[in-house]
Amino acid sequence: MNNPIKVKPIQHDLLYTKIADAIMEYIKENDLKTGDRIPSERELAQEFNTSRNSVREALRVLENDGIIEVKMGKGAYITEKKAENSFYLKVWKVNYIELLEMKSVLEMHIIRELCGNMTQLQIDSLNDPMTAMEKGKQMGIFLQQEDYKFHSRIRKIYGNSTMEQVLDNLTKALDDYGKSLTNGEGFWKETVPYHREILDAMIEGKPFAAQAAYEKIFQKDKQVLELFEELHKKRLPELKGNLRL
């Protein structure tokens, strides 16, 4: 690069998602094209005054979404997948609580529609992760992978591939953010009985009961996000416009 990157120092406890957000803004504002190189991991870590591990995790998020390609010994480059078509780009500025609300509206619709309309095989496919989650709760842990299976199988059973893709992307965005949440597991463990209430209501054909149970999960998730975002509003600097060539 011919010119230095001018950025404000970033606190050491910066979340990797915030670093990814800053890199995304840099890509958009500089209209980077396929094959263009972004600042190196070392340069980003120095300018953000944060660890290379945090930068590396942010780059991994962008690479997993197909926005960049990290070439060993050469750096990170914009991929052939146009950034403006990336789901991550479309949601990176969106409030995560709003993403949660969008996801919840779609999932509640699916759950209501499936009430009383599942085969025994489909019920069994949901009961497996449900039982695993209950066993995990008894051991004092929240099995996030089983929770993911439960919800993803509901989407698969519904059979609307477009809605399934949208929900998968919303879930991915929220899960990437959720990896940075601390003390969230205690809240999420409390949602396990609500998952059982949803499944029982779906089996018995009671859409209003299923919706009421899902609403309990939504409120817990929302509570975690609100507490977390309030905490970090006080601790994290505003990153908008930080990266410049």
C-alpha positions in Angstrom: 0.0 0.0 0.0 1.2 3.5 -0.9 -0.5 5.3 1.9 -0.9 4.4 5.6 -4.2 3.2 7.0 -5.5 5.8 9.4 -7.5 4.3 12.2 -8.3 5.0 15.8 -6.8 2.6 18.3 -9.2 -0.1 19.3 -9.6 -1.5 22.8 -8.1 -4.9 23.4 -11.5 -6.4 24.3 -12.9 -5.6 20.8 -15.0 -8.4 19.4 -13.9 -10.0 16.2 -17.3 -9.3 14.7 -16.6 -5.6 15.1 -13.3 -5.9 13.4 -15.1 -7.8 10.5 -17.6 -4.9 10.4 -14.8 -2.4 10.0 -13.1 -4.4 7.2 -16.5 -4.7 5.5 -16.9 -0.9 5.6 -13.3 -0.5 4.2 -14.2 -2.9 1.3 -17.4 -1.0 0.5 -16.1 2.6 0.8 -13.0 1.8 -1.3 -15.1 -0.1 -3.9 -12.6 -3.1 -3.9 -13.0 -5.5 -6.7 -12.1 -9.2 -7.3 -8.4 -9.7 -6.7 -7.8 -6.5 -4.7 -5.7 -7.0 -1.6 -6.9 -5.9 1.9 -4.5 -4.8 4.7 -2.5 -7.7 6.1 -3.3 -9.4 9.4 -0.2 -7.8 11.0 -1.2 -4.3 9.7 -4.7 -4.6 10.9 -3.6 -5.8 14.3 -1.2 -2.9 14.7 -3.7 -0.3 13.5 -6.5 -1.7 15.7 -4.2 -2.1 18.6 -5.5 -5.6 19.2 -4.3 -9.2 18.9 -3.6 -10.9 15.7 -5.8 -13.8 16.9 -8.8 -11.4 17.0 -8.0 -10.2 13.5 -7.5 -13.7 12.3 -10.9 -14.7 13.6 -12.5 -11.7 11.8 -10.8 -12.7 8.5 -12.0 -16.3 9.0 -15.6 -15.0 9.3 -15.2 -13.1 6.0 -13.5 -16.0 4.3 -16.3 -18.4 5.4 -18.8 -16.0 3.8 -16.9 -16.0 0.6 -16.0 -12.3 0.7 -12.2 -12.8 0.9 -9.7 -15.5 0.2 -6.7 -15.8 2.5 -3.6 -17.0 0.5 -0.8 -18.5 2.6 2.1 -16.1 2.6 0.5 -13.6 0.3 -2.4 -12.0 2.2 -6.2 -11.7 1.9 -7.9 -10.9 -1.4 -11.4 -10.1 -2.5 -12.9 -13.2 -4.1 -14.9 -13.6 -7.3 -18.1 -13.6 -5.2 -19.2 -10.0 -5.4 -19.2 -8.4 -2.0 -22.5 -6.6 -2.7 -24.2 -10.0 -3.2 -23.0 -11.3 0.1 -25.6 -11.9 2.8 -23.0 -10.8 5.4 -22.8 -7.4 3.7 -26.5 -7.0 3.7 -26.8 -7.6 7.4 -23.5 -6.3 8.9 -25.0 -2.9 9.8 -28.3 -4.3 11.1 -29.0 -4.4 14.8 -28.7 -8.0 15.9 -32.0 -7.7 17.9 -33.7 -6.8 14.6 -32.2 -9.9 13.0 -33.5 -12.0 15.9 -36.9 -10.6 15.4 -36.9 -11.3 11.7 -35.8 -14.9 12.3 -38.4 -15.4 15.0 -41.3 -14.2 12.8 -40.3 -16.7 10.1 -39.8 -19.6 12.5 -43.0 -19.0 14.3 -44.9 -19.1 11.0 -43.2 -22.5 10.2 -44.0 -23.9 13.6 -47.6 -22.9 13.4 -48.0 -24.5 10.0 -46.4 -27.8 11.1 -48.6 -28.2 14.1 -50.5 -31.5 13.7 -49.0 -32.0 10.2 -45.9 -34.1 10.9 -45.2 -37.8 10.3 -43.9 -40.0 13.1 -40.5 -40.1 11.3 -40.4 -36.3 11.3 -41.4 -36.2 15.0 -38.6 -38.7 15.9 -36.0 -36.6 14.0 -36.9 -33.6 16.3 -37.1 -35.7 19.4 -33.5 -36.9 19.1 -31.9 -33.4 19.5 -34.6 -32.5 22.0 -33.7 -35.4 24.3 -30.0 -34.6 23.9 -30.7 -31.0 25.0 -32.6 -32.2 28.1 -29.7 -34.5 29.1 -27.3 -31.6 28.6 -29.4 -29.4 30.9 -29.3 -32.1 33.5 -25.5 -32.0 33.4 -25.6 -28.2 33.6 -24.6 -27.4 30.0 -26.4 -26.1 27.0 -25.8 -28.2 23.9 -25.8 -25.5 21.2 -25.2 -28.0 18.3 -28.3 -30.0 19.4 -30.3 -26.7 19.5 -29.2 -26.0 16.0 -30.2 -29.4 14.8 -33.7 -29.0 16.4 -34.4 -25.7 14.6 -32.7 -26.6 11.3 -34.7 -29.9 11.1 -38.0 -27.9 11.7 -37.0 -25.7 8.7 -36.2 -28.8 6.6 -39.5 -30.5 7.4 -41.4 -27.4 6.3 -40.0 -27.8 2.8 -39.7 -24.2 1.7 -36.1 -24.1 0.4 -36.1 -20.3 0.0 -37.3 -19.7 3.6 -34.8 -22.4 4.8 -31.9 -20.6 3.1 -32.9 -17.2 4.6 -33.3 -18.7 8.0 -30.0 -20.5 7.7 -28.2 -17.2 6.9 -30.0 -15.3 9.7 -29.0 -18.1 12.1 -25.4 -18.0 10.9 -25.2 -14.2 11.4 -26.6 -14.6 14.9 -24.4 -17.6 15.7 -21.2 -15.7 14.6 -22.2 -12.9 16.9 -23.2 -15.3 19.7 -19.7 -16.8 19.8 -18.6 -13.6 21.4 -21.3 -13.5 24.1 -20.3 -14.3 27.6 -22.5 -15.7 30.3 -25.2 -16.5 27.7 -25.3 -20.2 28.4 -27.1 -19.7 31.7 -29.9 -18.0 29.9 -30.0 -20.5 27.0 -30.2 -23.5 29.4 -33.5 -22.1 30.7 -35.0 -22.3 27.2 -34.7 -26.2 27.0 -38.1 -26.8 28.6 -39.6 -24.3 26.2 -38.3 -26.3 23.3 -40.0 -29.4 24.7 -43.3 -27.4 24.9 -42.9 -26.4 21.3 -42.4 -30.0 20.2 -45.3 -31.3 22.3 -47.6 -28.6 20.9 -46.6 -29.4 17.4 -47.3 -33.0 17.9 -50.7 -32.3 19.5 -51.7 -29.8 16.8 -51.8 -26.8 19.2 -50.4 -23.8 17.2 -51.2 -21.2 19.9 -49.4 -23.2 22.6 -46.4 -23.7 20.2 -46.3 -20.0 19.5 -46.4 -19.1 23.2 -43.5 -21.4 24.0 -41.5 -20.0 21.1 -42.1 -16.5 22.4 -40.5 -17.5 25.7 -37.3 -18.5 23.8 -37.4 -15.3 21.8 -37.6 -13.2 25.0 -34.7 -15.0 26.5 -32.5 -14.6 23.4 -33.5 -10.9 23.2 -32.6 -10.4 26.9 -29.1 -11.8 26.3 -28.5 -9.6 23.3 -29.8 -6.5 25.0 -27.6 -7.0 28.1 -24.6 -7.7 25.9 -25.1 -4.8 23.6 -25.7 -2.4 26.5 -22.4 -3.5 28.1 -20.4 -3.0 25.0 -21.9 0.3 24.1 -20.0 1.6 27.1 -16.8 -0.1 26.3 -16.3 -0.3 22.5 -15.4 2.7 20.3 -17.4 3.6 17.2 -15.6 2.0 14.2 -17.5 3.6 11.4 -15.1 5.1 8.9 -12.0 3.9 10.7 -10.3 2.2 7.8 -9.0 4.4 5.1 -6.3 4.0 2.4 
